Amino acid sequence: MRIDVLPNVWIPLSDGCRLAARLWLPNDPAALPVPAVLEYLPYRKDDANANQDSTRNPYFAEHGYAAIRVDIRGTGDSDGILLDEYTRQEQDDALEVLAWIAEQTWCTGDVGMIGYSWGGFNGLQIAARRPPQLKAVISGYSTDDRYADDCHYMGGCLLGSDMLKWATSMRVYNALPPDPRFRDDWREVWLTRLAETPPFIESWLTHQLRDGFWKQGSIAEDYAAIEAATLLVGGWADAYTNAVPRMLEHLTCPRRGLIGPWAHFLPYLDGTPGPRIGFLQECLRWFDRWLKGIDTGVDADPLLRVWMQGSVEPSDTYAERPGRWLAIREWPAPGERRARWSLRSDGTLVAETAEPSGSRTQDATVSVGSPQHVGESAGVWCANGLGHELALDQRSDDDLCAHFDSEPLDGPLEVIGFPQVSLSVRADRAAALVAVRLCEVAADGASTLVSWGLLNLTHRDGHERASALEPGREYRVSVKLNVVGHRFSAGNRLRVSISPTYWPHAWPSPEAVTLTVRLDGESVLSLPVPDAGSIAGASVDPTPEGSRPLDPGATHSRRREIRRGDDGLHTIEDTERGSETIADSGTRLEGLSIDAYRIAEDDPLSAATESRREWELHRDGWHVRVVARGSMHCDARTFFVDDSLEARLDAEQVFSAKRRIEVPRIGT
């Protein structure tokens, strides 16, 4: 089917604000009206996301949908100011957008939403507002809980690897101007946006507990609010997979889940690890069922299709992960059992059905006070499928932790779900955290990271308040690790590692901490092992489809350097460079990202992060350059953030601002 593309359509809102949209329509008057598919993002329809948008929206239009891509308030060509992510205003605007779409002559009145990351988040949030036009949602790499499962905090620990990094990324996105092709007042709008858009990190850092700020937009507050049929998509290399099984369990709307080996990249696009799939076909099956009433077979699909990953040698990049597709009819998986493994005083990990491999010692404990740089082999928190992002061999970190190894497995062991480690633990400081890792250790000693989890021990009674520890007092806590679908190979060992540090993912405690863990039955690993009779092979179309008018001259490079100085200072530095030409406008887009994480082995207060983002847009004599910089450090009581932003038009500097932000530490 031929299609028409309208590069800029204005959507008026009730407060006078206009949102800018790009529209793809079937070029067949006899086919209209059709249902619509909306993607609603801050990532700039005309440049930053334009080429990627063109890989899926024409596909939907070719298959009988109106595809519409909207810049949210304060971004791209739209009016207004973006004050933060996932605001109530963002959702209110979306309700008006949906109503506007449904009223157009080319629309039947039925609308679906699709998106991943931000667009996956707000698709769920908007569905929870129950707009009558919204009948179906496809939400990829998203979350049901903005505090527990996003880039700000994890287990109540501040994510040193990602909070500043993401805040700086959004700082530079929001500093780019509208496209002069569509706005005569683009410069005035740009200067206002530069002056009035705040650095988001201030609000994120101010709310260190799970308060109303985070509950707004967290659908976990009321899963039953969502009535639209919802397809949930996750990837094992991505940071947002935990929410998929939770939502499958708790949502009451028609729902299905799909988890593959992927990073933070839609699985029909070129990203690692693969294999890629026919994801657009899966989207079409979903929308055809819920927007057109066609029996596409999705009702007969299992609740969850999941890629069971096989064992691999540790590497920071995999072109593909070995494995197979499995079907799970219910969640939690029927017949699932929790295999329990006891952490023993002789350093072993013993299945509770087995005899101990060593003598059991009454009141046995182990104490661990890891150096501050433990965690530098963990890879990035959220891999984007760009390579050199995944966890390295864990032996260097394992050796600095308390770790416990099983005997070689007699046969393969398949795990689907959330591993959990229950601990009896005490700390020698009033504020402490615990990091737990699950690894698979090969015969040659190579240690591959399978899952990990964090818990801020001052949040042991929940994330809505922080309670100081009583040094020396023992507490019973459970650390839930990230969800996995993994097949451990026969002959390999399980390893559990415990540490009070995990940099740069976990911002360190104010003082160096020693944890003491009670063993020999008092601390236990629990693994979710499905009943073999409850799972079966699954079918997923392996052929990616979709038009891809991307820039053949696009370039991208990424590297990570880990440096260890003679003075005990450890530095991790990530550098990304990219450039592409936007197909329909000829705009050249160039970007640079640098993130650095520094810490001294023996000083938690030496922790510091720095992020730099540069974007350039140039076309026919029009040249814009914006640079955002952020740095973050702390003392025992306060976080300090330095934020700066510069913007240039051709040779002229049009904006420059610097600011210091100070926020008291709460329970960290």
C-alpha positions in Angstrom: 0.0 0.0 0.0 1.3 3.5 -0.9 1.5 6.0 1.9 1.5 9.8 2.4 3.8 11.5 4.9 2.8 14.8 6.6 6.0 16.0 8.2 4.4 18.5 10.6 0.8 18.6 11.9 -0.2 20.8 14.8 -2.4 19.4 17.6 -4.0 22.2 19.6 -4.5 21.7 23.4 -7.0 23.4 25.6 -4.5 25.7 27.3 -3.3 27.1 24.0 -0.2 25.0 23.7 0.3 23.2 20.4 2.1 19.9 20.0 3.9 19.0 16.8 3.3 15.6 15.1 4.5 13.7 12.0 1.8 11.6 10.3 1.9 8.6 8.0 -1.3 7.7 6.3 -2.4 5.0 3.8 -2.7 6.7 0.3 -6.0 5.1 -0.5 -9.2 7.1 0.2 -11.2 3.9 0.0 -9.2 2.5 2.9 -9.9 5.4 5.2 -10.8 5.7 8.0 -8.3 3.5 9.8 -7.2 2.9 13.4 -4.3 5.0 14.6 -1.0 4.1 16.3 0.5 6.8 18.4 4.1 7.2 19.7 4.6 10.1 22.1 8.2 11.1 22.9 10.5 13.9 23.8 13.2 12.6 21.3 12.6 15.0 18.4 10.6 13.8 15.4 12.7 15.8 12.9 16.2 14.8 13.8 17.3 12.8 16.9 14.7 10.0 16.4 13.7 10.7 12.8 15.6 7.9 11.1 14.5 5.3 13.6 10.9 6.5 13.4 11.0 5.8 9.7 11.7 2.1 10.3 8.3 1.3 11.8 5.7 4.0 11.1 5.7 3.5 7.3 5.2 -0.2 8.1 2.1 0.5 10.1 0.7 2.8 7.4 1.4 0.2 4.7 -0.7 -2.2 6.8 -3.7 0.0 7.2 -3.0 2.3 10.1 -2.5 6.0 10.6 0.9 6.2 12.4 1.4 9.4 14.3 4.6 10.5 16.1 4.2 13.4 18.6 6.8 15.6 20.3 5.7 16.0 23.9 5.3 19.5 25.4 8.6 21.4 25.5 10.5 19.2 23.1 11.2 19.2 19.3 8.8 21.5 17.5 6.2 21.6 20.2 5.3 24.6 22.4 5.9 24.8 26.1 8.5 23.7 28.6 9.4 20.2 29.7 9.8 20.4 33.5 10.6 16.7 34.3 10.0 13.2 33.0 6.5 11.5 33.2 4.7 14.5 34.7 0.9 14.7 35.2 1.0 17.4 32.5 2.5 15.0 30.0 -0.4 12.5 30.6 -3.0 15.3 30.6 -1.7 16.4 27.2 -1.8 12.9 25.9 -5.5 12.5 26.8 -6.2 15.5 24.6 -4.0 14.1 21.8 -5.9 10.9 21.8 -9.2 12.7 21.7 -7.9 14.8 18.7 -6.7 11.7 16.8 -10.0 9.9 17.3 -11.9 12.9 15.9 -10.0 13.1 12.6 -11.7 12.0 9.4 -8.9 9.5 8.7 -9.4 7.7 12.0 -12.0 5.1 13.1 -11.8 6.4 16.7 -9.7 3.5 17.9 -6.1 4.2 18.9 -3.1 2.1 20.0 0.1 3.3 21.6 3.6 1.9 21.0 6.9 2.9 22.5 10.0 1.7 24.2 11.8 3.3 27.1 10.1 6.7 27.6 7.4 5.8 25.1 6.9 2.4 26.9 6.6 4.2 30.2 4.1 6.8 29.2 2.0 4.3 27.2 1.3 2.5 30.5 0.8 5.7 32.4 -1.7 7.0 29.9 -3.5 3.7 29.7 -3.9 3.9 33.5 -5.9 7.1 32.9 -8.4 5.0 30.9 -9.0 7.2 27.8 -11.8 5.7 25.9 -10.0 5.9 22.6 -7.0 3.8 23.7 -7.7 0.2 23.1 -4.2 -1.4 22.9 -0.7 -0.7 24.1 2.7 -2.1 23.2 5.2 -1.2 25.9 8.8 -2.1 25.5 11.6 -1.8 28.1 9.5 0.1 30.6 8.5 -0.1 34.3 5.6 -0.3 36.6 7.5 1.4 39.5 9.4 4.6 38.8 11.4 4.3 42.1 12.2 0.7 42.2 13.0 0.1 38.6 14.3 3.1 36.8 17.7 4.8 36.3 17.6 6.8 39.5 17.6 4.2 42.4 17.8 0.5 42.8 17.1 -1.3 46.0 17.1 2.1 47.7 20.6 2.8 46.5 21.3 5.8 44.3 22.5 4.6 40.9 25.8 6.3 40.5 26.2 4.8 37.1 23.1 6.4 35.6 21.4 9.2 37.5 23.7 11.9 36.4 24.3 10.3 33.0 20.6 10.3 32.1 20.0 13.8 33.6 22.8 15.1 31.4 21.4 13.4 28.3 18.0 15.0 28.9 19.7 18.3 29.5 21.1 18.3 26.0 18.0 17.0 24.3 16.0 19.7 25.9 18.5 22.4 24.8 18.1 21.8 21.0 15.9 24.2 19.1 12.7 23.6 17.0 13.2 23.0 13.3 13.1 26.3 11.4 11.3 24.6 8.6 8.2 24.4 10.7 8.4 27.4 13.1 9.2 31.0 12.1 9.6 31.8 15.8 12.0 28.9 16.4 14.8 31.1 17.8 12.5 32.8 20.4 11.1 29.4 21.4 14.6 28.0 21.7 15.9 30.8 23.9 12.9 30.5 26.2 13.4 26.7 26.4 17.1 27.2 27.2 16.4 29.6 30.0 13.4 27.8 31.6 14.0 24.1 31.3 15.4 22.8 34.6 18.1 20.2 35.2 16.0 17.1 36.0 18.6 15.7 38.5 17.6 18.2 41.1 14.1 16.7 41.6 15.4 13.2 41.3 18.0 13.7 43.9 15.6 15.6 46.2 13.3 12.6 46.4 15.6 9.8 47.8 12.7 7.8 49.2 9.7 6.3 47.4 7.3 9.2 48.0 4.5 10.7 46.0 6.9 12.1 43.4 7.7 8.6 42.3 4.2 7.1 42.9 2.8 9.5 40.3 3.2 7.6 37.1 3.9 4.2 38.8 1.2 1.9 37.6 2.1 -0.5 40.4 0.0 1.8 42.6 -3.2 0.5 40.9 -2.6 -2.3 38.3 -6.4 -2.6 37.7 -6.5 0.9 36.3 -5.2 -0.4 32.9 -8.0 -1.8 30.8 -6.3 -1.5 27.3 -4.9 -4.8 25.9 -1.1 -4.6 26.7 1.8 -6.3 25.1 4.9 -6.1 27.3 8.4 -6.5 25.8 11.8 -6.9 27.6 15.3 -8.0 27.0 17.8 -9.8 29.2 20.6 -7.3 28.4 18.3 -4.4 29.1 17.8 -2.8 32.5 13.9 -2.8 32.4 13.0 -6.4 32.3 12.0 -6.9 35.9 8.6 -5.2 35.4 7.5 -7.7 32.6 6.7 -10.7 34.9 5.4 -8.4 37.7 2.9 -6.8 35.3 1.9 -10.1 33.8 1.1 -11.3 37.3 -0.8 -8.2 38.5 -2.4 -6.6 35.5 -6.1 -7.6 34.9 -6.4 -6.4 31.3 -5.7 -8.7 28.3 -2.0 -9.0 28.3 1.0 -11.0 26.9 4.8 -10.8 27.5 7.8 -11.3 25.3 11.4 -11.4 26.7 14.3 -11.9 24.3 18.1 -11.6 24.6 18.1 -8.0 23.6 19.5 -4.8 24.9 17.7 -1.4 25.0 16.9 -1.6 21.3 13.8 -2.8 19.6 14.4 -6.4 18.4 13.8 -5.9 14.7 16.6 -3.3 14.6 20.4 -3.9 14.4 21.4 -4.2 18.0 23.3 -6.7 20.1 22.8 -9.3 21.4 20.6 -11.1 18.9 18.9 -12.9 17.5 16.6 -10.3 16.0 12.9 -11.3 15.4 10.0 -10.2 13.3 8.9 -7.7 15.9 6.8 -5.5 13.6 4.9 -8.6 12.7 4.2 -9.2 16.4 3.1 -5.6 16.7 0.7 -6.0 13.7 -0.8 -9.2 15.2 -1.5 -7.3 18.4 -3.0 -4.2 16.9 -5.0 -6.1 14.3 -6.6 -8.1 17.1 -7.4 -5.2 19.4 -7.9 -2.3 17.0 -9.5 -4.2 14.0 -11.0 -7.2 15.7 -9.2 -9.7 13.5 -8.4 -13.1 14.9 -4.6 -13.2 14.6 -4.1 -15.9 17.2 -2.8 -13.7 20.0 -5.5 -14.9 22.3 -4.0 -18.4 22.0 -0.5 -17.2 22.6 1.1 -18.2 26.0 1.1 -15.5 28.6 4.9 -15.2 28.2 7.3 -16.2 25.5 10.9 -16.1 26.8 14.3 -16.7 25.4 16.0 -19.2 27.7 19.7 -18.2 27.5 22.4 -20.7 27.5 25.8 -20.6 29.1 28.5 -18.3 27.6 32.0 -17.2 28.3 32.1 -13.7 29.8 32.3 -11.0 27.2 31.4 -7.3 27.0 29.7 -8.0 23.6 27.8 -10.8 22.2 26.5 -10.8 18.6 24.0 -13.4 19.6 23.1 -15.3 22.8 22.6 -19.0 22.4 19.2 -20.3 23.6 15.7 -21.2 22.7 12.2 -19.8 22.8 10.0 -21.2 25.6 6.2 -20.8 26.2 4.9 -20.1 29.8 1.2 -20.4 30.1 0.8 -18.7 33.5 2.9 -16.5 35.7 4.2 -17.4 38.2 5.1 -20.5 36.2 2.9 -23.4 37.3 4.7 -26.1 39.2 7.6 -23.7 39.9 9.7 -24.7 42.9 12.3 -22.7 44.8 15.6 -24.5 44.9 17.4 -23.5 48.0 21.2 -23.3 48.4 22.8 -22.7 51.8 25.8 -20.4 52.1 28.4 -22.3 54.2 31.2 -21.3 56.4 33.7 -23.2 54.3 32.9 -21.0 51.3 30.6 -23.5 49.6 27.1 -23.2 48.3 25.2 -26.4 49.2 21.8 -27.5 47.9 19.6 -27.9 51.0 18.6 -31.4 49.9 22.3 -32.4 49.9 24.7 -33.2 52.7 27.0 -30.3 53.5 30.4 -30.5 51.8 32.1 -29.3 54.9 31.5 -29.3 58.6 28.8 -27.0 59.9 30.0 -24.6 62.6 27.6 -23.2 65.1 27.3 -19.4 64.9 29.6 -19.4 61.8 30.0 -16.0 60.1 32.0 -14.3 57.5 33.0 -10.7 57.5 33.6 -8.7 54.3 34.8 -5.1 53.8 35.3 -4.8 50.1 37.3 -2.0 48.6 35.3 0.8 47.0 36.0 -0.1 43.4 34.2 -3.5 43.5 31.8 -3.5 40.6 33.9 -2.0 37.9 33.7 -5.3 35.9 29.8 -5.2 35.9 29.4 -3.4 32.6 26.8 -0.6 32.0 23.6 -0.6 33.9 21.5 -0.4 30.7 23.1 -1.7 27.6 21.9 0.0 24.4 23.0 -2.8 22.0 26.1 -0.8 20.9 28.8 -3.2 22.0 31.4 -3.1 24.8 28.6 -2.7 27.4 28.1 -6.0 29.1 29.8 -7.5 32.1 33.4 -8.7 32.0 34.8 -11.8 33.7 33.8 -11.4 37.3 36.8 -13.0 38.9 38.5 -9.7 39.7 35.4 -8.6 41.7 34.7 -12.1 43.1 38.1 -12.2 44.7 37.4 -9.0 46.6 34.0 -10.2 48.0 32.8 -13.0 50.2 31.8 -15.7 47.7 30.4 -19.2 47.9 30.7 -21.9 45.2 28.6 -24.9 44.6 29.9 -28.3 43.4 29.9 -28.8 39.7 26.3 -29.3 38.5 25.4 -32.9 37.7 23.1 -31.8 34.9 21.8 -28.5 33.4 19.8 -26.2 35.7 17.2 -23.9 34.2 16.0 -20.8 36.1 13.2 -18.5 35.1 12.2 -15.7 37.5 13.7 -13.7 40.4 16.6 -15.2 42.3 16.6 -14.2 45.9 19.2 -14.2 48.7 18.1 -14.2 52.3 20.7 -12.9 54.7 21.3 -12.6 58.4 23.6 -9.6 58.4 25.0 -7.0 60.6 27.0 -3.8 59.8 29.5 -1.8 61.7 28.1 1.5 60.5 24.7 3.2 60.7 24.4 3.4 56.9 25.3 0.5 54.7 24.3 -1.4 51.6 24.7 -4.9 50.4 25.3 -6.1 46.8 24.7 -9.7 45.8 25.7 -11.3 42.5 24.9 -14.7 41.0 27.5 -16.0 38.6 28.1 -19.2 36.6 31.7 -20.4 36.9 33.2 -22.6 34.2 35.8 -25.3 34.7 38.6 -22.9 33.8 37.4 -20.5 36.5 35.8 -17.9 34.2 32.9 -16.2 36.0 29.9 -15.0 34.0 27.5 -12.6 35.6 23.9 -14.0 35.5 22.1 -11.6 37.9 22.6 -9.1 40.7 20.7 -7.0 43.2 21.2 -4.2 45.7 19.7 -3.3 49.0 20.2 -0.1 51.0 20.0 -1.6 54.5 18.5 1.6 55.9 15.5 0.7 53.6 15.2 -2.8 55.1 11.6 -2.1 56.2 10.6 -0.5 52.8 11.6 2.3 50.6 9.3 4.9 52.0 11.5 5.6 54.9 15.1 5.2 55.9 16.0 3.9 59.4 19.6 4.0 60.6 21.2 0.7 61.4 22.3 -0.2 64.9 26.0 -1.2 64.4 26.5 -4.7 65.5 22.8 -5.6 65.5 21.8 -8.5 63.3 19.0 -8.1 60.7 17.2 -10.5 58.5 16.9 -9.1 55.0 16.1 -10.4 51.5 17.8 -9.2 48.4 15.9 -9.8 45.2 18.1 -10.1 42.2 17.2 -9.1 38.6 14.9 -11.5 36.8 16.6 -14.1 34.7 16.0 -16.8 32.1 19.2 -18.8 32.2 20.3 -22.4 31.7 23.4 -23.3 33.8 25.4 -26.0 32.1 26.3 -29.3 33.6 29.8 -29.3 35.0 29.7 -25.5 35.8 29.3 -24.1 39.3 26.9 -21.5 40.9 28.6 -18.7 42.7 27.1 -16.1 45.1 29.2 -13.1 45.9 28.4 -10.5 48.7 29.9 -7.1 49.2 29.1 -3.8 50.9 30.2 -1.9 47.7 29.3 -2.0 44.1 30.6 1.0 42.2 29.6 2.7 40.1 26.1 1.2 40.1 25.6 1.9 43.9 26.7 5.2 45.3 28.8 4.2 48.3 27.9 4.6 51.9 29.4 7.6 53.7 31.9 5.4 55.6 33.7 2.3 54.7 31.6 -0.6 55.9 32.3 -4.1 57.1 29.4 -6.6 56.8 29.2 -9.7 58.9 27.0 -12.5 57.4 25.7 -15.5 59.4 26.1 -18.7 57.5 25.4 -22.5 57.7 21.7 -22.3 57.2 21.1 -18.7 58.2 21.8 -17.3 54.7 20.3 -18.9 51.6 20.1 -18.5 47.9 16.6 -19.3 46.4 16.3 -20.0 42.7 13.0 -20.3 40.7 13.1 -23.6 38.9 10.1 -24.3 36.5 8.5 -27.7 36.4 9.6 -29.3 33.1 6.1 -30.2 32.3 4.8 -26.7 32.6 6.9 -25.2 29.8 7.1 -25.9 26.1 8.8 -24.6 23.0 7.4 -21.3 21.6 7.0 -19.8 18.1 8.4 -16.4 17.3 8.7 -15.1 13.7 12.5 -14.9 13.1 12.3 -12.6 10.0 12.6 -8.8 10.8 10.5 -6.6 8.5 10.1 -2.9 8.0 11.4 -0.3 5.7 14.7 1.1 6.7 15.6 4.4 4.9 18.5 5.0 7.3 21.7 6.9 6.4 24.2 4.4 4.9 27.0 6.8 5.9 26.0 6.8 9.6 28.9 6.2 11.9 29.0 5.1 15.5 31.7 4.1 17.9 31.8 3.2 21.6 34.6 2.4 24.0 35.1 1.8 27.7 38.4 2.3 29.4 39.1 1.1 33.0 42.2 2.7 34.5 43.8 1.8 37.9 46.3 4.4 39.1 49.3 3.7 41.4 47.6 6.0 44.0 44.6 3.6 44.3 42.3 5.8 42.2 40.1 3.9 39.8 38.5 5.5 36.7 36.0 4.1 34.3 35.4 6.2 31.2 32.8 5.6 28.5 33.0 7.5 25.2 30.5 7.4 22.3 30.5 9.2 19.0 27.9 9.2 16.3 26.8 10.9 13.2 24.0 10.5 10.7 22.1 12.4 8.0 18.4 12.7 8.4 16.8 11.2 5.2 14.0 13.7 4.5 15.7 17.0 5.5 19.4 16.5 4.9 20.1 17.6 8.4 23.4 16.4 9.7 23.3 15.2 13.3 26.5 14.7 15.3 26.8 13.6 18.9 29.4 13.0 21.6 28.9 11.4 25.0 31.5 11.0 27.7 30.8 9.6 31.2 33.5 9.1 33.8 33.3 7.4 37.2 36.1 7.8 39.7 36.7 6.4 43.2 39.7 5.6 45.5 39.9 2.1 46.8 39.8 3.1 50.5 37.7 6.3 50.5 33.9 6.2 49.8 33.7 10.0 49.9 36.0 10.1 46.8 33.2 8.9 44.6 32.6 11.3 41.7 30.9 11.1 38.3 31.1 13.4 35.3 29.0 13.5 32.2 29.4 15.5 29.0 26.9 15.6 26.1 27.4 17.5 22.8 25.0 17.7 19.9 25.3 19.5 16.6 22.7 20.1 13.9 23.7 21.6 10.6 22.0 22.1 7.3 22.3 24.7 4.6 24.2 27.3 6.7 22.2 26.6 9.8 24.5 25.2 12.5 23.5 24.6 16.1 25.8 23.3 18.8 24.7 22.6 22.4 27.0 21.3 25.2 25.7 20.0 28.6 28.1 19.1 31.4 27.3 17.6 34.8 29.4 16.5 37.8 28.4 14.9 41.0 30.3 14.2 44.3 29.5 14.2 48.0 30.6 14.5 51.5 29.2 12.5 54.4 26.0 14.7 54.6 25.5 16.3 51.2 25.4 15.5 47.4 26.9 18.2 45.2 26.0 18.6 41.6 27.5 21.1 39.1 25.4 21.7 36.0 26.3 23.8 33.0 24.7 24.4 29.6 26.0 26.2 26.5 24.4 26.8 23.2 25.7 28.3 20.0 24.2 29.3 16.7 26.8 29.4 13.9 29.6 31.4 15.6 27.5 33.1 18.1 27.1 32.0 21.7 23.4 32.5 22.5 23.2 30.9 26.0 25.5 30.0 28.9 24.5 29.0 32.4 26.1 27.3 35.4 24.6 26.1 38.6 25.6 24.3 41.9 22.9 22.1 43.4 23.2 20.8 47.0 20.9 18.1 48.4 21.2 16.5 51.9 21.8 12.7 51.9 19.0 10.6 53.3 19.8 7.1 54.5 22.8 6.7 52.1 
